[in-house]
């Protein structure tokens, strides 16, 4: 890709930093990522999505997280430079391969080490944001889930297969989840002396690369901020692109010693977050999600909704065993 293919402002900024020859690489679903070259090592140019219906300041959240990373010994890229007005960042390039399908104690150890390292005593002023969709009560979680479901229901008026899934599968599952959490006295974040976590946001082994020396590097912190550690851990295990075997859950929770009773609370909340993941997987049907994916260069087609419904059903079925 030629530098002329970038917007004039981004192209001029990139040249002023001594970089050129942008090469599009696989980015997230809400951004564009390019490999760029200068006189030294290559770097990653990241261009953040900004849309009328998207109030999350992805650029500012990620910049704040990288400032924390720079002060701690954790495996993540360096923030080399950024421009708030343009909504772009330059990051050190990660050379390696995606983490494979075989996920075991070594990989979970890297996850635990990253979370523990980032969460060395963190002054509140270092983290100006809560994580994306952070909630600290059961009521807040269900309010957020219901808003997401309401968006899907609007889209379902034009998609009978989606309407059937929402009515026949998702709604009964959510009812069971609500009942389960209502009878669990330890589920509430505020029910005991809970400690917040500085969460990387969309965190897991899907946003990681394994270097030639075996080191696992983590990246993509647009959704970062303060959160309940239960959500952070649940998402690691439920993330559809790189789900993790339940047998590794006790070990990860044991390594995160700063959060007592984490294992029991994660088990209680896994079905809820499975329901939320199901809704997220169906998100391409919502207009704002489709707009972000077009920005990132991800195309969808008419048959995609059937594939997403199958994935949504699978993630709920997988977590259903925790409902008892």
C-alpha positions, 0 to 999 in steps of 0.5 A: 500500500502506498502512503498516498492511500492514507488520509493526507493528514495521517500520511504527512504525520507519518512522514514527519516521524520518519516512516513510510511504505505502509503495509496493511496488516490484520487489525482489530474490528474497530481499527486499521493497522499498518506495518510501516518502515523507517531507518530503524526497526519497523513500527505499527501504525494504528488508526482508531475508529471514531463514529457518531454512535461510538462514544468510547475514546479508544485512542485515549484509553489505549494511550493511558494503558500504554503509559502504565505499561511503560512503567512496568515490566510486562510483555507489551509493545511500546508506544512510540508516538501518537497524535490525538487530533488524528487519532493515530498511534505508532507502536513498536512492531511485534515480530512473532506468530499468533498463539496456536490452538494448544493453550496450556499452563505456559500460556495461562501463566503468561496471562496471569503474569501480565495481569499481575504485573500491570496491577502492581499498586496503581494510583487512581489518577494513572487510570482515568477511565473505567473499562468499556462496559464496566459494571459493578452491580448485578443490576448494571450488568443486566441493564447493559445486556438488555440494551444490547438485546433491544438493538438486536430485536430491532434488527430481528424484525427483518431477520426471522432466523435471528428473531427465533434465536432471541426468543427461543434460545437467548431469552430463556437462557438469560432468565436462568442466569438471572435466577442463578445470580439472584440466589448467589450471595457472593456474586455481587462485587460490593458484597465483600471487600472487592478490589478493582482490576486495571483491565486491558479490556479486550484481553486474551490470547487472541490479542497476543503474539508468540516471539521466537524466544517463546515470550508471549506479547499482548496488545490491543488495549482500546477498551482498557480501564478499571473493571471487576476482575471477574469480567476480565477472567471470564472473557479470557475463557469465553473469547470465541476466537481463542476459547480456553479450557475450563480446567485451566480456570482454577490455576489462573485464579490461584495465580491472581492472589490479589483478588480473593474468592475470584474462582467462585465468583467467576464460576457464578458469572460465566453464564452471564458473560456467555449470554453477553458474548452471544449478543456480541457475536450477533452484533454485526446485525446492529448498524453501529457495529456494521459501520465499525467493521466497514471502517476496519475493512471487514466485509459481511454477507447475508449468510454471516448471521447464520454463522454468528447464530451458531457461534452464539448458541455454542458459547451459551451451551459451553457455559451452561454447565455452570448454571447447575 
